[in-house]
Amino acid sequence: MARLRSRIGWLKEGDTNTRLFHRHARHRKKRNFIPKLKDEENILINHEKAASIFDFYSNLIGANSDWSRTVNLDSLDIPRYDRDALDIPFSEEEVLNTIKNLPSDEAPRPHGFTIKFYKTCWAVIKGDLMAVWG
């Protein structure tokens, strides 16, 4: 019950510039603040915390080193693809065929339009879409 009351209180007063909001902000800041650290020799670090954290994780991960072995990708019989074809702009026919092959009754996309919108309004919006995708 107390938790429910606190949520109701937060909904009423939480986002306004009230004492409750500032108390929560100060509490969060205190909880997220790291006042001091100890290094590997158990020595307190007060001021250079960022550098000591960076050094700790750099030592934990390790340094870059050259690999003594290599992989011959040509011997794996992986088919090669023409990557230059990826830079070719989409044709209007490709875009229209893709839109026609998608199901019309799916949920709206993040921008709020369904595929049915694209199918129905293609004649009106194709110039703008091709300017973006072409």
PyMOL commands that set and color helices and strands:
alter all, ss='L'
color gray80, all
select helices_A, chain A and resi 2-13+19-32+49-61+73-76+83-87+92-101+115-120+122-133
alter helices_A, ss='H'
color red, helices_A
select strands_A, chain A and resi 37-38+44-45
alter strands_A, ss='S'
color yellow, strands_A
deselect
rebuild
show_as cartoon
